[in-house]
């Protein structure tokens, strides 16, 4: 329990008692000392969470909730260890964000030579379907059946083939969402094909990305636009241009704020403003996606790009890793956690476009402690013991090391030690596999843990 917080809550309760004194001089009880202690111990962040405190009911929340939340909110604000984002750290974050993008032909947002059932599907079909697809893209249609296995379907064989091709893509997207939380399914439309101005990098990629959702049943597969996400211009093309030309400039805002009647013209204008000129000699209708190898790829002059009205449904993740997404949020928020600020301040001046990078130096000195300070659930070496103790003395800690050096064992010990000291621990990870390892290492203690992944929903 934070005694300073308890004191502030106690003062608040005292003032409320005096303010709500009855005409005959009696003071209302408001809440018990035990409830006040629990408030100081658990420090709820939302008014409705006060209902989880034993002895507090809806009447208390309705009558006094806002008053006590003023104290609790001030407490949480004082505990936030954030720094203002300065120009040097901002530049470092931008370089790191850009470096995370894969500048190679393995990146489907730069080069898509062939389609694969696991990551892409050509949406081109007959004239009626193509018209409906464009209506879906432009928001004139709610959803679109891509294939139907109904016995009455006159194109049953064709649609069965579509179903078999789309099913692996759907499984891969769902798998990625469960493992990484990223539902990276988009309709890429239209496409650009050409060659970069330097290094002769071949480009074949979507200009715009429309967030999509697949609904698959045993009888049909239906496609719709995800209205909770933004339509985006493909900033990977701008990043490619900047990197090949050795230009370290901020990436533009790639959100399509207002969709016009012709996204192709919007895209051409966007990329023109970012030094990429695209020839607009295009067919008015969708065309079939032609597959190319490096040998059969059309010939282009350096810096020559042409627009092609292809529409491909595929895995086009706009963030190679969740870390890149976090970088962007930090940049936009203008605030940065103190720990991250300390780490990145040491990185300023590093050339992040070089393959070899200097590793920043940290203080690896061991803290002084007695073994009685640690609750051991498995054996620990000196550095692992140091990590457990350091968290008692600091608000944050970075543990780094190659695979199989005992990081998971250390984390398990930190969790167990904290729980035995009546603390609550939240462990988060980009990958579910890391959570599985820690959960299994907890052994019998795992029955006191709640495992939450993307299949778990709180209503």
N, C-alpha and C positions, 0 to 999 in steps of 0.2 A: 504493500500500500504506500502511495506517495503521501507523506505526512503534510507537505505544504498544500497539496490539493485538498486533503481532508480539512485543513484549517480554513481554506477559502470556502469550501462547501458548508462548513459549520457556521461561518460568518453569514453566508447567504441565508441559511435556514433561520438564524437568529433574527436577521432583518425582516424576513418574511413573517415570522411570528409576531414581531412588533407591529408590522404594517397591518396585519390581519387580526389584531386584538379585538375581542368582542366588547360591546358597550359596558359589560360588567367587569372588564379587566382580565378575562381569561385568555390565555394564549393557545392557539391551535397546535396540535401535535406535529402536523406536516409529515414527518417521517421519523423513524427510529434511528438511534445511533448506529445500529448494525447496518441498516440500509445506507446510511451515510458512508460507513466504512467500505461497503461493497461498491458504492459509486466511486470512491477514491481508488479502490483496488482495480476495478475493471474499466473505469473511465469511458463510458459509452460515447460514441461519436454521433449518434442520431437519437432524436427524442424518443422514437418508438422503442429503441433499445433499452430505455429505462424500465420497460415492462419486464425485462429479464432479471431485474434486481428483486430479490426476495423482499416482500413487504410493500412494494410499490405497485399500485394498480392504475387503472385508466383514469380515475378521478384525480390522482396525484399528477399524472402526465398532463391532463387537460388544464389543471389549475396552476401547477407550479413548474411543469416541464420546461417551458421556455426560459424561466428564471435560472434554473440549475444548468441548463445547456449553455447559457452565457458564460458561466464559470468553466464548464468543461471545454467549450470551444476555445476559450482563451488559454487554457492549459495545453490543449493539443497544438495550438498555434505556436506557443512558446517552445514546444518540443521539436518542432520541425527544423531540421538542420539543412537548410537550403541556402545557397549563395546566389547572388545575382550573376547572370551569365555575362562574362566580360568578352571583349572582342577576340582575344587570343584563344580562349577556350572554345568560343563559337567557331572560329576558323578550324580548330583541331577537330571538332565534332563533324563539321562539314566534310573535311578530308576523309575522316574515318567512314562516314556514311557513303561517300562516293567510292571508296576503295572496296566496300562490301559487294558492289555490283560486279558480276562476272563479265569482263570484257573479252568474250571469246565466242566462237560459233556454238558453244554448248548452251549459251543463253538464248532461249527461244524468243526473248524480247528484242533480240538483235538479228538472229538468223534462224529461220525455220525452213530448212530445205525440203524435208519430208515429214509426213504425218505418221504418228504412232497412236495406236488405240489407247495407250496408257496416258497420253498427254494431249492429244489433239484430234479434232474431227472436222472435216469440211462440211459446212452447212449448205453449200450450193445444192440446189435441186431443181425442180421444174419451175416454170414461170409463176404459177399461183403460190407455191411455197415460198419462193424468193420474195415475192411481194409481201406476204404475211410476215416474213422474217424482218424485213425493213420496217414494217409497221410496229413490230415488237420493239425493235431497236429505238425507234423514235417515240415510243410511248403511246402509240395509237392502238396497241393491242395488249391485252393483259398477259396472255401466255400463248404458247404454241406447242402443239403435239408434234414431236419429232418423228415418232414412229408408233404404230398401233399393231398389236397382235390379235386384234379382233378377227373372228372368222369371216365377218362380212367385208373386211378390208380387201379391196380389189388389188392392192399392191402389197399383199401379205409377204411374199418372198423378199421383196425389196426392203420392206420395213423390218422383217426378221433379221436381215443382214445389218441394218442400221442398229437394231437393238443389241446385237452381238458386238458391234464396234463401240457403241456408247457405254455399255455396261462396265468395261474395264476402266474407262475414264472416270465414270461416276465413283467406282470403288477407290481409285487413287485419290480423288479429291476428298472423299469422306475420310480416308486414312490419314491424309495430311492434316485435315481439320482436327481429328482426334489426337494426333501426336503433337501438332504445333499450334493449333488454334487458328490456322490460316486457311480460310475457304477461298483458295485462289483460282476460282473458275471465272473466266471472262469470255465474252465474244470479242474477238479481235477483228475490227473493221474500221476503215479499209486498210489495205496493206501498202507498204512501200518496198521497192526493190531497187538496188543500185550498188554503188561502190563509194567508199569513204574518200575524202579529199586527200588523205595521206595514208600510207601503209597498205593501200589497196584492200581494205577490209570489206568483204562482201556482206551486203545488208539485205535481209528479206524479213520484214517484221511488221506487226500491226502498228498503225498510227494512233488508234484510239482503242480503249478497252472498256467494254460495257460489263459491269458485274452481273453475273448470271447465277441462276440456281436451277439444278436439275431435280425433278421429282420422278422417281422410278418406281413403278409397280410391276407386278408380273404381266400386266397386259399392255402397258404403254410407258413411254418416257416423255415427259413434258418439260418445256423450257420456259423460264420467266426471267425478267430483269430484277435484280436485287435492289429495291428502292432505298435500302438502308445504307448503301455505299455510293460513292461518287463515280461518275464517268470520268475517265482519266485520259490525258494524252500520254504517250509512251516516252517518259523522260529518259529512259535508257539510251535512246537515240541521241539526245542532247548530251548526255554524259559521255557517250562514245566520242562524239565530236570534240568535246572539251578535252578529253584525255588524249586523243590522238594528236590534237593541236597544242598539247601542253598548256592548256588554259585552266587556271584554278578559279572558276567563277561560281557564284551561287546558282543552284538549279532553279529554274522558274517554277512558279505555282502551276502544276499540271492538271488541276481540277477544271473540268468543263462546267463553268458556272451556269451557263444557259445554252441548252442544246438548240441549234438552229435547224432549219429545214434541210440543210446539207452539211453534214459533219465533215465531209471531205474538204470543203472550202475552209471550214474552221480550222481543220488540222493543218492544211497547207499554210494558212496565215500564222498559226502558232509556231510552226517549225521555221518559217521564214524569219520571224522575229528572233529566232535562236540560231540564225546563220545556216539553216539547212533549206535549200531551195528544191522543191519537188515539182516535177512536170505534171500538169493537170490534164494531160491528154488521156482521158479515161473513157471506158465504155459506160453508158448510163445504167447498165444492168450488172448484177452480180455475175462473176465468172468462176469457172471451176478452178480449184487450187491445183496448179501444175507442180509436180515434184521435180526437184533438181538435185544433181550431184555437183561437186565442184567442177567436174569436167563439162557438164551440160548447162551450167549456169549461164544465163545470157551475158553477152559482152557489154560492158559499160565503161565510159570514160571516168576518170577519177572525179568525184564530186557530183556525178550524174545520178539522179534519183527519179523514179517514175512511180506514179500512183497506180495501184491495181485494186479493183473492187472485189477482193476476196473477203469472205467472212468465215472465220475459223473459231470453233468453240474449243477452248483448251485451258490447260493449267498455265496461267501467266501470272505468277506471283510477283507483285510489285515490290516486294521486299524479300531479298535473298535470305535474310534471317530476321528474327524478331528484334535483334539488337539494332538493326538499321532503323526499324520503325521507332524504337526508343530514342535513337539519336534525333530523329526528326521531331519527336514530341518535346524533347529537351530544348531544341533550338527554338521551337515555336512558343514554348512557355516562358522563355527568358529567365527561368530558374533552373538550378542544378543542385542535386544533393551534394553535401560537403565532401563526402568520400569520393564521388566521381570527379568533382572539381579538383581535389588534391591529386588524383591520378592523372588527369588530363593536363594539369598545369605543368607537370614534368615532361609532357610530350610535345609542348609547343616548339616549333622549329624543326620537327622531324619531317623528313620527306616521305610521306605515306605512299607515294607512287613507286618507291623502290621496293624490291622484293625482300631485301634484308633490312631489318629495323633493329635499332638499339633497344634493349630492354631497360626500362627505367629501374633505378635502384631503390630498394626499400630497406627499412630498418628491420633486420632479422634477429636482433638481440633477444635473448630469452628473458621472460619476466621471472621475477623471484616469487616463489610460491611454495606452499607445503602440500604434500599429497592429500592431506585431509580436506583441501579446498575443492577437490575434484571427486565426483561420484563416478567410479569406473564401472563400465559394463563390458569392456574388453581392454586388452593391453594397448598402451599408447607409448610411442617413443617421445623423446624430449620435445621435438617441434610440434607434435600433435598435442601434448600436454600444454605447451605454450599457447596454442590456438584457443584451447578451451578457457584458459585463465585470462587471456587477452580480452575476451568478450565480456568478462566481468569488469574490466577496467576501461573499456572503450565502447563507444556507440556503434562502431563499424569495424570490419576487418576484411581483408582480401587474402584468400588462400589460393595459391597458384602452384601448379606442378604438373608434370606429364602424367599420362595414364598409369594406373596401378601403383601409385605412390602413397595411397592411404587417405585420399581426400574424403571419400565416402565414409570411411571408418571414423575420420575426425568429425564429420558432420553428424554422424549417428551419436557419437559421444557428446557433442555439444547439445543435441536435442535432449538426450537422456539427462544430462547434467542440469539443463534448464528446467525440465519438467519436475525433477526431484527437488528443485528449489522453488516449486509452486509457480512456475512461469508457464505461459502458453506460447507455443512455437508454431509459426506458419512457414513451411518450406515450399518454395515455388521453383519450377524448372521449365525451360522451354520444351524439353523432351520428357515424355512419360517414362522412358527407360530409366532415367536418373531417379525418378520418384520410386520406381519399382525396386531399385537396388537399396535405397535407404529404408524403404518400408520392410523389405525382407531382412535387412541387417538389424532392425529393431527387435526381431525375435518376438518373445512373449509380450514385449511392450507395445507391439503393433496393435493389440486389441484395444488400446487406449487412443489410437490414432484414427482420424477420419480421412480416408483416401478420397480425394475429389478430382475427377478428370472431366473430360468433355461429355461423358455419358451421364454425368450427375447433375441434376437440376434441382435448385431450391425454389419452391413456389411460395 
